[in-house]
Amino acid sequence: MVSFIGTRDMQNHLRQVKPENAIINMAEMIKEDYLRWSLFDKTARVASHSEVGVIELMPISDGSNYSFKYVNGHPKNTQAGLLTVTAFGVLADVDTGYPRLLSELTLTTAIRTAATSALAAKYMARPDSKVMALIGNGAQSEFQAIAFHKMLGIRELRVYDVDPAATEKLIRNLRAYPELTVIRADSTAQAVKGADIVTTVTADKTNATILTPDMIEPGMHINGVGGDCPGKTELHADILRQALVVVEYEPQSRIEGELQQMPANFAVTELWTILNGSHTGRHDAQQVTVFDSVGFALEDFSAMRYLEKYVLQAGTTMLDLVPEMMDPKDLFGMGMANNPSLVHNASQTVNTITAVPIHA
């Protein structure tokens, strides 16, 4: 039997703990795992592209535990009333290969993406940052806004989207945070003028130019979230040329991030070296910094750890996903026979299975 966490479980969890606390706790786990960087067996995600979107698998292991995430990105889905991004994940034991947790990761990915953004910004943005522009007000936007408000002390948020309804939705949802002033801008240029931090989280699968060099001011930190697959970017290449650029996993970012616009010898810094102090995320108050975020499997590994620690509870749904057999060599007999002695009594197992902790 395998533990299962569904969308309703995550909805209940977020109502109980509040999104900001989930983001803060997720950020702590992500940092813990980035500080164990050398222990992970890392690879760029495996992507299957089509004209309308992409489907990806994101595997990683620390030698004791293995996880993968299935995630799609289909920008036109919203026209049919469907999400642009959906995801689910598995956490398994390396020693046996047995999965122990299957979970939704659609809501969870939004939380972990916001947590990673804010975590990086704590090391890269100016400490006195109070104003953020948020370009792209779709499904990820509230999570980004809350993360930067609670983790970095952002007090003023300028928001813009080509879809006015998306902006109205964002403003409505952020009314639950009255200490955050939200200002609707008429354009990207208006939103970013005077901002300390700029977050771009647009969805179109195209080489867009959301930010241009004339919009960039000294000391600005750019959190580039939307450019996350080949042929999908948000920043003019000249912005990268004048900035300190930080990425999650360089081999993947060279293919998928804003970095795909740059030559192979363009210098970047990986996030884990910022977090462990071997590199700095900002040299002075005037430096422009860019977090070229595409999302990396380690963050999903951390997310699965979070789910197992904070969401998995007694009475969690158990799935009959892996056979439980009295004789593990008799798979045929288990499949064909009516003899109940060939299989463990699943009803007796449901209330006794407990999560195996991950040792960081």
Disulfide bonds with the S-S distance in Angstrom:
none
